[in-house]
Amino acid sequence: MNEARTKRFFDNRYGTGQSTVDGITRATNVLWSGKKVVVCGYGWCGKGVARRAQGLGARVIVTEVDPVAALEAVMDGYQVMQLIEAVKLGDIFITATGNTSVIDEQHLKEIKDAAILANTGHFNVEINIPALERLARTKKQIRPFVEEYTLKDGRHLYLLAEGRVVNLAVAEGHPASVMDMSFSNQALSVEYLAKRQGKLELKVHPVPDDIDREVGRLKLRAMGITIDSLTEEQKKYLESWEVGT
């Protein structure tokens, strides 16, 4: 389901992008304009978060392990560097990787004083919280969903929502007007499976392209938008390798 275009291009990018910024803003009342925001991971969620932060006036730094994704971030206009260098610059750190220990002990030892740490990936493992606990002298809640860690060297770090998914823990998650496509994909895919009971190979199946396109058509119709269709001549041209150069 997560690979369906009408899911990941919209739910992940626009939904996560907006709701993550919303969650961090609600928790901290931070002014984004002028802040250096480090986005760890440039998948569809990371892309959405980076774009929304940039739109609010933040200077965005992206960290990646995939060279192609990193190159894409560079060409989208973001600064790209290793996280160990970014920790010296960033004011707000947002993990969006789906992996573990992205912000690890080595990063926490170097991270800038007063940095805000938030996760919008999968679970509360993207920020190494046990390492943060070991490095801390004290910990206290200073606002709902905001814990201040005072490190042994005197620096202060602010962890949001105990490292859990910030857009769900602090905000309201994605707006319904983007989740409708995800849920439509799920409903139509369940219907597809039910109608083909016993006929499909036992494996993970992608959402059929016809369903993906139908969800796109339905969403456009709900928005009052109509688009063009290919003529028969255009279809034939696209299907042929004999026409044109």
C-alpha positions in Angstrom: 0.0 0.0 0.0 2.8 2.4 0.9 4.2 2.1 -2.7 0.9 3.3 -4.3 1.6 6.6 -6.0 -1.6 8.2 -4.6 -0.4 7.2 -1.1 3.3 8.0 -0.9 3.4 11.1 -3.2 0.6 12.8 -1.2 0.1 11.2 2.3 3.9 10.9 2.9 5.0 14.1 1.3 2.2 16.7 1.9 0.5 15.0 4.9 3.7 14.3 6.8 5.3 17.6 5.8 2.5 19.7 7.1 1.6 17.7 10.2 5.2 17.4 11.3 5.8 21.1 11.2 2.4 21.6 12.9 3.4 19.2 15.7 6.7 20.8 16.4 5.1 24.3 16.3 2.4 23.2 18.8 4.9 21.7 21.2 7.5 24.5 21.2 5.9 27.6 19.6 9.2 27.9 17.8 9.7 30.6 15.1 10.8 28.6 12.0 12.0 31.7 10.0 15.8 31.9 10.1 16.3 28.5 11.9 18.6 25.9 10.6 16.5 22.7 10.3 18.3 19.4 9.8 16.1 16.8 8.1 17.5 13.3 8.4 16.3 11.2 5.4 15.2 12.5 2.0 12.5 10.0 1.2 8.9 11.2 0.5 8.4 12.2 4.2 11.7 14.0 4.4 11.0 15.8 1.1 7.7 17.1 2.5 9.2 18.2 5.8 12.1 19.9 4.1 9.8 21.8 1.7 7.4 22.9 4.5 10.2 24.1 6.7 11.8 26.0 3.8 8.5 27.6 3.1 8.4 29.0 6.6 11.8 30.6 6.1 14.0 28.0 7.6 17.4 27.1 6.2 17.3 23.4 5.5 20.1 20.9 5.7 19.5 17.3 4.6 21.5 14.3 5.7 21.3 11.0 3.7 22.9 7.6 3.2 21.6 7.1 -0.3 23.7 8.9 -2.9 20.9 9.3 -5.3 18.5 10.8 -2.7 21.4 13.1 -1.5 22.0 14.3 -5.0 18.3 15.0 -5.4 18.3 17.0 -2.2 21.3 19.1 -3.5 19.5 19.7 -6.8 16.3 20.7 -4.9 18.4 23.5 -3.4 19.2 22.1 0.0 22.6 21.9 1.8 23.7 18.3 2.1 26.3 17.0 4.6 27.1 14.3 7.1 25.1 14.4 10.2 28.2 14.7 12.4 28.8 18.1 10.7 25.2 19.1 10.7 24.8 18.7 14.5 27.2 21.6 14.9 24.9 23.9 12.9 21.3 22.8 13.4 18.6 24.3 15.6 15.9 21.8 14.9 16.5 18.1 14.0 13.8 16.0 12.4 14.4 12.3 11.7 12.4 10.8 8.8 14.2 7.6 7.9 12.4 4.6 9.4 15.7 3.4 10.8 17.3 3.1 14.2 19.9 5.3 16.0 20.0 7.9 13.3 20.8 10.5 15.8 23.3 8.5 17.8 25.6 9.0 20.9 28.4 10.4 18.7 26.0 13.0 17.4 24.5 13.9 20.8 28.0 14.5 22.2 28.6 17.2 19.5 25.1 18.6 19.0 24.5 22.3 19.3 23.2 23.7 22.6 19.5 24.2 22.8 18.7 22.0 19.8 15.2 20.6 19.4 15.0 16.9 18.6 11.9 15.4 16.9 11.1 12.2 15.1 8.6 11.8 12.2 9.8 8.4 11.0 8.5 5.1 12.4 9.1 4.5 16.1 10.9 6.1 19.0 14.2 4.5 18.0 15.4 7.0 15.4 16.9 9.2 18.2 19.0 7.1 20.6 17.2 8.0 23.7 19.1 5.5 26.0 22.3 7.3 24.9 20.7 10.7 25.6 19.7 9.5 29.1 23.3 8.4 29.8 24.7 11.7 28.7 22.2 13.7 30.8 22.7 15.1 34.3 19.0 15.9 34.7 15.8 15.6 32.8 12.5 17.6 33.3 9.3 18.3 31.4 9.1 22.0 30.7 6.0 22.0 28.4 3.6 19.3 27.4 5.5 16.9 25.1 8.8 18.8 25.7 11.5 17.3 27.9 14.6 19.3 28.6 17.8 17.2 29.0 20.6 19.0 30.7 23.8 17.2 29.7 26.8 16.8 32.0 28.8 19.4 30.1 26.0 22.0 30.6 24.3 21.8 27.2 20.5 21.6 27.0 18.6 19.4 24.5 14.9 19.4 24.0 13.3 16.1 23.1 9.7 16.2 21.7 7.0 13.5 22.4 9.6 11.1 24.0 11.0 10.6 20.5 7.7 9.2 19.2 6.1 10.3 15.9 5.7 14.0 16.6 2.9 14.6 14.1 0.7 12.0 15.8 1.7 12.5 19.4 1.5 16.3 19.4 -0.6 17.3 16.5 -3.6 15.7 14.8 -1.8 13.7 12.1 -2.5 14.2 8.4 -5.5 16.2 7.3 -8.4 14.2 6.2 -8.2 15.7 2.7 -5.0 13.8 2.1 -5.7 10.6 4.1 -8.8 10.1 1.9 -6.6 8.9 -0.9 -4.8 6.4 1.4 -8.0 5.0 2.7 -9.5 4.8 -0.8 -6.6 2.8 -1.9 -7.1 0.4 1.1 -10.8 0.0 0.5 -10.5 -0.6 -3.3 -7.6 -3.0 -2.7 -9.6 -5.0 -0.2 -12.4 -5.2 -2.8 -9.8 -6.3 -5.4 -8.6 -9.1 -3.1 -12.1 -10.3 -2.2 -13.1 -10.6 -5.8 -10.0 -12.6 -6.6 -10.1 -14.9 -3.6 -8.2 -18.1 -4.3 -6.9 -16.8 -7.7 -3.9 -14.8 -6.5 -0.4 -16.1 -5.7 0.4 -16.0 -2.0 2.8 -13.1 -1.8 2.8 -9.3 -1.2 1.0 -7.7 -4.1 1.4 -4.0 -5.2 -1.7 -1.9 -5.5 -2.8 -2.4 -9.1 -2.1 0.6 -11.3 -5.8 0.8 -12.3 -6.8 1.4 -8.7 -4.0 3.9 -8.2 -5.2 5.9 -11.2 -8.9 5.6 -10.2 -8.1 7.1 -6.8 -6.3 10.0 -8.6 -9.4 10.5 -10.8 -11.8 10.4 -7.9 -9.7 12.9 -6.0 -9.5 15.3 -8.9 -13.3 15.0 -9.4 -13.9 15.8 -5.7 -11.8 18.9 -6.2 -13.8 19.9 -9.3 -10.8 19.5 -11.6 -11.0 17.9 -15.0 -8.0 16.8 -17.2 -7.4 15.9 -20.8 -7.5 12.4 -22.2 -5.2 10.8 -24.9 -6.7 10.5 -28.4 -6.5 7.1 -30.1 -3.7 8.5 -32.3 -1.7 9.6 -29.2 -2.2 6.2 -27.6 -1.0 4.4 -30.7 2.0 6.7 -30.9 3.0 6.0 -27.3 2.6 2.3 -27.7 4.7 2.1 -30.9 8.5 2.2 -31.4 8.2 2.5 -35.2 6.9 6.1 -35.2 9.1 9.1 -34.7 12.8 9.2 -34.1 
